[in-house]
Amino acid sequence: MPRAEMPIYTNIEDLRRHYARRTPKMFYDYAESGSWTEQTFRENTSDFQHIHLKQRVAVDMAGRTTRSQMIGEDVAMPVALAPVGLTGMQSADGEIKAARAAEAFGVPYTLSTMSICSIEDVAEHTTKPFWFQVYTLKDDDFMRRLFERAKAANCSAIVVTVDLQVLGQRHKDIKNGLSAPPKLTARSIADMATKIPWGLEMLRTKRRSFGNIVGHAKGVSDPSSLSTWTAEAFDVSLDWKRIAQFKEWWGGKLIVKGIMAPEDARRAAEIGADAIIVSNHGGRQLDGAVSSIRMLPAIMDAVGDDVEVHLDSGIRSGQDVLKALALGAKGTYIGRAYTYGLGAAGEAGVTRALEIIHKELDVTMALCGETDVKNLGEHNLYVPRGFDDPTVKL
């Protein structure tokens, strides 16, 4: 039978709508939600709208390039795929699909520790190095072996997530029974039964558990023993010495994800991080935290060129990418945006998400009078007074 033609997706919202129809509610809500009241989840996106673009005309727009570098690696555009847990449940073998799409497009892919496909699975199905995200866990033996596995898979950087010592409450996940592993209920099973294409894909794959954990962490031999490990694994006593220890154990490029205060940005620079990611975990941890884009200017002022600064949380368009870059970020991350594509259309959907972001970035850059993404700056923006002051209501 001929393969069904992909729908016409012109923006990320088109992908999200299709994703919502195709994916079980449990996994859709996992991606499309925040903690508590979801204030920060909403403002991560809406705060970009307060920044306006400066249009320029009669400028030669030929020869444009979005090519740049992130932590010294060449990228087709300064956009990486953020670490997202459970992507192998959004689409069968989802991490492999996303990694292949990122590799073909020429942008970094970051694999989550809480992925369904393992580090080894992704390495086997790709040809270029990818990045690997780790949590700050208490088990030294597990962490050392995790680093060794990442080295064996030729990962070129480690992304240490530092804002998950305790878990922010996400109401939708609790109501849906989403945990590690998910608790299936009559309601969730009935919903899954209506997602026939998704279900047929999942039946054809052998990867349905947490590939980096099960069979690797002490005492976790099957999915049923995972919940106890998850509840006890995270290190609530985390400090900067521990992060420096991870850098020493890893021995390669290290990115610190979850920086939302100038003081923390300076500490990350002091321990020798290669980059920091201004991120509030997509609004999934501290509800009521300021949006990432509003914190970016203060963090840029705090560290300058001492450490490379990236931005995560809230990006849904190429215009959002341009605004973050113009405010000083050297790179950006998309998590939900590519997850929508993955859930909507698998690997081709991730590619389409990247194509949409790239075209929006390229055209917007041109209409702002710039031909090189590396030349973007605050001269391309109209930023409202008080935008970089969290005490000012916009």
C-alpha positions as CSV (number, residue, x, y, z in Angstrom):
1,M,0.0,0.0,0.0
2,P,1.3,3.5,-0.7
3,R,2.4,5.5,2.3
4,A,-0.1,8.1,3.5
5,E,0.9,11.6,2.6
6,M,2.0,13.8,5.5
7,P,-0.5,16.6,6.3
8,I,0.5,20.2,5.6
9,Y,2.1,21.6,8.8
10,T,2.9,25.3,8.5
11,N,3.7,25.9,12.2
12,I,4.4,24.2,15.5
13,E,0.8,24.5,16.6
14,D,-0.3,22.4,13.6
15,L,1.9,19.6,14.9
16,R,0.6,20.0,18.4
17,R,-3.0,19.6,17.3
18,H,-2.2,16.5,15.3
19,Y,-0.1,15.1,18.2
20,A,-3.1,15.6,20.6
21,R,-5.3,13.5,18.4
22,R,-2.8,10.7,17.8
23,T,-1.2,10.2,21.2
24,P,-2.7,8.8,24.4
25,K,-3.8,11.4,26.8
26,M,-1.4,10.1,29.5
27,F,1.6,10.9,27.3
28,Y,0.2,14.0,25.7
29,D,-0.5,15.5,29.1
30,Y,3.0,14.6,30.3
31,A,4.5,16.8,27.7
32,E,1.8,19.5,27.6
33,S,1.7,20.5,31.3
34,G,3.4,22.3,34.1
35,S,3.5,22.0,37.8
36,W,0.8,23.4,40.2
37,T,-1.1,26.3,38.6
38,E,1.0,26.1,35.4
39,Q,1.7,29.9,35.6
40,T,5.4,29.4,34.7
41,F,4.5,26.9,32.0
42,R,2.2,29.5,30.3
43,E,4.5,32.5,30.8
44,N,7.5,30.7,29.3
45,T,5.8,31.1,26.0
46,S,3.7,34.2,26.4
47,D,6.6,36.4,27.6
48,F,8.3,36.1,24.2
49,Q,5.3,38.1,22.9
50,H,6.3,41.2,24.9
51,I,9.5,41.5,22.8
52,H,9.0,43.0,19.4
53,L,11.3,42.9,16.3
54,K,12.9,45.8,14.6
55,Q,12.1,45.7,10.8
56,R,14.7,46.9,8.4
57,V,14.4,47.5,4.7
58,A,16.6,48.1,1.6
59,V,19.2,45.6,3.0
60,D,20.8,43.0,0.7
61,M,19.3,39.8,2.1
62,A,21.2,37.4,-0.2
63,G,23.6,34.8,1.1
64,R,21.9,34.3,4.5
65,T,23.2,31.8,6.9
66,T,21.9,30.3,10.2
67,R,25.0,28.2,10.7
68,S,26.7,28.7,14.0
69,Q,28.4,26.7,16.9
70,M,27.2,25.4,20.2
71,I,30.0,24.4,22.7
72,G,32.4,24.4,19.7
73,E,30.3,22.0,17.6
74,D,29.1,23.2,14.1
75,V,25.3,23.4,13.9
76,A,22.9,24.2,11.0
77,M,21.2,26.6,13.4
78,P,21.7,27.3,17.1
79,V,18.9,25.0,18.1
80,A,19.3,21.7,20.0
81,L,16.8,19.1,20.8
82,A,16.3,19.3,24.6
83,P,16.3,16.2,26.8
84,V,12.7,14.9,27.1
85,G,11.9,11.8,29.1
86,L,9.5,9.1,27.9
87,T,9.8,10.1,24.2
88,G,9.8,6.5,23.3
89,M,6.2,6.4,24.5
90,Q,5.2,9.4,22.4
91,S,6.1,7.4,19.3
92,A,7.6,3.9,19.2
93,D,11.4,4.1,19.4
94,G,11.0,7.8,19.7
95,E,14.5,8.7,20.9
96,I,16.0,6.9,17.9
97,K,13.7,8.7,15.5
98,A,14.4,12.1,17.1
99,A,18.2,11.5,17.1
100,R,18.2,10.5,13.5
101,A,16.2,13.6,12.5
102,A,18.5,15.9,14.4
103,E,21.6,14.3,12.9
104,A,20.3,14.6,9.4
105,F,19.3,18.3,10.0
106,G,22.6,19.1,11.6
107,V,21.6,20.1,15.1
108,P,22.5,18.5,18.5
109,Y,20.3,15.8,20.0
110,T,20.2,15.4,23.8
111,L,19.1,12.0,25.1
112,S,17.4,11.9,28.5
113,T,18.5,9.5,31.2
114,M,14.8,8.7,31.6
115,S,14.5,7.7,27.9
116,I,12.8,4.5,26.7
117,C,15.6,3.8,24.2
118,S,19.0,3.3,25.8
119,I,22.2,5.2,25.1
120,E,23.4,2.1,23.2
121,D,20.1,2.0,21.2
122,V,20.6,5.5,20.0
123,A,24.3,5.1,19.3
124,E,23.6,2.0,17.2
125,H,21.1,3.9,15.0
126,T,23.1,7.1,14.5
127,T,26.5,7.9,13.1
128,K,27.5,11.2,14.8
129,P,28.0,12.0,18.5
130,F,25.0,13.2,20.5
131,W,24.6,14.7,24.0
132,F,23.5,12.9,27.0
133,Q,21.5,14.4,30.0
134,V,22.0,13.1,33.5
135,Y,20.3,13.8,36.8
136,T,22.1,14.4,40.1
137,L,21.7,10.9,41.6
138,K,23.1,9.6,44.9
139,D,24.4,6.2,43.5
140,D,28.0,6.9,42.7
141,D,28.5,3.4,41.1
142,F,25.5,4.0,38.8
143,M,26.6,7.5,37.9
144,R,30.1,6.4,37.0
145,R,28.8,3.5,34.9
146,L,26.4,5.9,33.2
147,F,29.3,8.2,32.3
148,E,31.3,5.2,31.0
149,R,28.4,4.1,28.9
150,A,28.0,7.6,27.5
151,K,31.8,7.6,26.6
152,A,31.5,4.2,24.9
153,A,28.5,5.6,22.9
154,N,30.8,8.5,21.8
155,C,28.6,11.2,23.4
156,S,30.3,14.5,22.9
157,A,28.8,16.3,26.0
158,I,27.0,15.7,29.2
159,V,24.1,17.9,30.2
160,V,23.6,17.9,34.0
161,T,20.1,18.8,35.1
162,V,20.3,20.5,38.5
163,D,16.7,21.6,39.1
164,L,15.2,18.2,39.9
165,Q,16.4,17.4,43.5
166,V,12.7,17.1,44.4
167,L,9.8,16.7,42.0
168,G,7.4,19.5,41.3
169,Q,3.8,18.3,41.5
170,R,2.1,18.0,38.1
171,H,-1.6,17.4,38.7
172,K,-2.3,15.9,35.3
173,D,0.3,13.2,35.7
174,I,-1.1,12.2,39.1
175,K,-4.6,12.0,37.7
176,N,-3.5,10.1,34.6
177,G,-1.5,7.6,36.7
178,L,1.8,8.6,35.0
179,S,4.7,7.4,37.0
180,A,7.9,5.3,36.5
181,P,6.6,2.9,35.3
182,P,3.1,4.2,34.3
183,K,0.1,2.9,36.3
184,L,-2.4,1.6,33.7
185,T,-6.0,2.2,34.6
186,A,-9.3,1.2,32.9
187,R,-9.6,4.8,31.8
188,S,-6.0,5.0,30.3
189,I,-6.3,1.6,28.7
190,A,-9.6,2.6,27.0
191,D,-8.0,5.8,25.8
192,M,-5.0,4.0,24.4
193,A,-7.3,1.6,22.5
194,T,-8.6,4.6,20.5
195,K,-5.1,5.5,19.3
196,I,-4.8,2.7,16.8
197,P,-1.8,3.9,14.7
198,W,0.1,4.6,18.0
199,G,-0.8,1.3,19.4
200,L,0.2,-0.7,16.3
201,E,3.6,1.0,16.4
202,M,4.1,0.2,20.1
203,L,3.2,-3.4,19.5
204,R,6.0,-3.7,16.9
205,T,8.8,-2.4,19.2
206,K,10.6,-4.2,22.0
207,R,11.5,-0.9,23.7
208,R,8.8,0.0,26.3
209,S,10.7,0.5,29.5
210,F,13.4,2.8,30.7
211,G,16.4,1.5,28.8
212,N,19.1,3.4,30.7
213,I,17.8,2.3,34.1
214,V,16.3,-1.2,34.0
215,G,19.0,-3.8,34.1
216,H,21.6,-1.1,34.9
217,A,20.6,0.4,38.3
218,K,21.1,-1.7,41.4
219,G,18.0,-3.6,42.3
220,V,16.1,-2.6,39.1
221,S,15.8,-5.7,37.1
222,D,12.3,-5.1,35.6
223,P,9.8,-2.2,35.3
224,S,8.0,-3.2,38.5
225,S,11.1,-2.4,40.6
226,L,11.6,0.9,39.0
227,S,9.3,3.0,41.2
228,T,11.2,2.3,44.4
229,W,14.5,3.2,42.8
230,T,13.1,6.4,41.3
231,A,11.7,7.5,44.7
232,E,15.1,7.1,46.4
233,A,17.6,7.9,43.6
234,F,17.6,11.7,43.5
235,D,20.2,13.5,45.6
236,V,18.5,16.2,47.7
237,S,21.8,17.2,49.2
238,L,23.2,18.3,45.9
239,D,25.8,21.1,46.0
240,W,28.3,22.6,43.6
241,K,31.1,20.3,44.8
242,R,29.0,17.4,43.6
243,I,28.5,19.0,40.1
244,A,32.3,19.6,39.9
245,Q,32.8,15.9,40.8
246,F,30.6,14.9,37.9
247,K,32.7,17.1,35.6
248,E,35.9,15.4,36.9
249,W,34.3,11.9,36.4
250,W,33.1,12.7,32.9
251,G,36.3,14.4,31.7
252,G,34.7,16.0,28.7
253,K,32.4,18.9,27.9
254,L,29.8,19.6,30.5
255,I,26.6,21.7,30.3
256,V,24.6,22.7,33.4
257,K,20.9,22.8,32.8
258,G,18.4,24.6,35.2
259,I,20.1,27.9,35.8
260,M,17.6,30.7,36.8
261,A,19.6,33.0,39.0
262,P,22.7,35.2,38.3
263,E,24.5,33.8,41.4
264,D,24.0,30.2,40.1
265,A,25.3,31.2,36.7
266,R,28.4,32.5,38.2
267,R,28.9,29.4,40.3
268,A,28.5,27.2,37.2
269,A,31.2,29.3,35.4
270,E,33.5,28.9,38.4
271,I,33.4,25.1,38.3
272,G,34.3,25.2,34.7
273,A,31.0,24.4,32.9
274,D,31.3,24.7,29.2
275,A,27.8,26.1,28.9
276,I,24.8,26.8,31.1
277,I,21.2,26.5,30.1
278,V,18.8,29.1,31.4
279,S,15.8,26.9,32.1
280,N,13.0,26.4,34.5
281,H,12.4,22.8,33.3
282,G,9.6,24.0,31.0
283,G,7.6,25.2,34.0
284,R,7.4,21.7,35.3
285,Q,9.3,22.3,38.6
286,L,8.9,25.6,40.5
287,D,5.6,27.1,39.5
288,G,5.7,30.9,39.9
289,A,9.3,31.1,38.7
290,V,10.0,33.8,36.2
291,S,10.1,32.7,32.6
292,S,13.4,31.7,31.1
293,I,13.4,34.5,28.5
294,R,12.9,37.2,31.2
295,M,15.8,35.8,33.3
296,L,18.2,35.7,30.3
297,P,19.3,39.4,30.3
298,A,20.3,39.3,34.0
299,I,22.2,36.1,33.6
300,M,24.0,37.5,30.6
301,D,25.0,40.5,32.6
302,A,26.3,38.2,35.4
303,V,28.5,36.0,33.4
304,G,29.2,37.8,30.1
305,D,31.6,35.7,28.1
306,D,32.8,33.7,31.1
307,V,30.6,30.8,30.0
308,E,28.5,30.0,27.0
309,V,24.8,30.7,27.7
310,H,21.9,28.8,26.2
311,L,18.2,29.1,26.6
312,D,15.5,26.5,27.1
313,S,11.8,26.6,27.9
314,G,9.0,28.3,25.9
315,I,10.4,28.3,22.4
316,R,7.7,27.5,19.8
317,S,8.9,29.4,16.8
318,G,11.9,30.6,14.9
319,Q,11.0,34.1,16.0
320,D,11.4,32.9,19.6
321,V,14.8,31.5,18.7
322,L,15.9,34.9,17.2
323,K,14.8,36.8,20.2
324,A,16.8,34.6,22.6
325,L,19.9,34.9,20.4
326,A,19.5,38.6,20.1
327,L,19.4,38.9,23.9
328,G,22.8,37.1,24.0
329,A,22.2,33.3,24.1
330,K,24.6,31.3,21.9
331,G,22.1,28.4,21.6
332,T,18.5,27.5,22.2
333,Y,16.6,24.2,22.9
334,I,13.3,22.9,21.8
335,G,11.6,20.2,23.8
336,R,7.8,20.3,23.4
337,A,8.1,21.6,19.8
338,Y,9.9,18.6,18.6
339,T,7.8,16.2,20.8
340,Y,4.7,17.5,19.0
341,G,6.3,16.6,15.7
342,L,7.4,13.2,17.0
343,G,3.9,12.3,18.3
344,A,2.3,13.6,15.2
345,A,4.4,11.9,12.5
346,G,7.4,10.2,14.0
347,E,10.9,10.9,12.6
348,A,9.4,12.9,9.7
349,G,7.4,15.0,12.2
350,V,10.6,15.9,14.1
351,T,12.2,16.9,10.8
352,R,9.2,19.0,10.0
353,A,9.4,20.8,13.3
354,L,13.0,21.6,12.6
355,E,12.2,22.8,9.1
356,I,9.5,25.1,10.5
357,I,11.7,26.6,13.2
358,H,14.5,27.0,10.6
359,K,12.4,28.8,8.0
360,E,10.9,31.1,10.6
361,L,14.3,32.0,11.9
362,D,15.8,32.5,8.4
363,V,12.9,34.7,7.1
364,T,12.6,36.7,10.3
365,M,16.3,37.3,10.4
366,A,16.2,38.6,6.8
367,L,13.3,41.0,7.5
368,C,15.3,42.3,10.5
369,G,18.0,43.2,8.0
370,E,20.5,40.5,9.1
371,T,22.2,37.8,6.9
372,D,24.2,36.0,9.6
373,V,22.6,34.5,12.7
374,K,25.8,35.3,14.6
375,N,25.3,39.1,14.1
376,L,21.9,39.2,15.9
377,G,21.8,41.5,18.9
378,E,19.6,43.8,20.9
379,H,19.7,46.3,18.0
380,N,17.2,43.9,16.3
381,L,14.7,44.1,19.2
382,Y,12.3,46.5,21.0
383,V,12.5,45.2,24.6
384,P,9.9,46.8,27.0
385,R,11.2,48.7,30.0
386,G,11.4,46.4,33.0
387,F,11.4,43.2,31.0
388,D,14.6,42.1,32.7
389,D,13.2,43.0,36.2
390,P,11.0,40.1,37.5
391,T,9.3,42.6,40.0
392,V,7.8,44.5,37.0
393,K,4.5,43.2,35.7
394,L,4.4,43.3,32.0
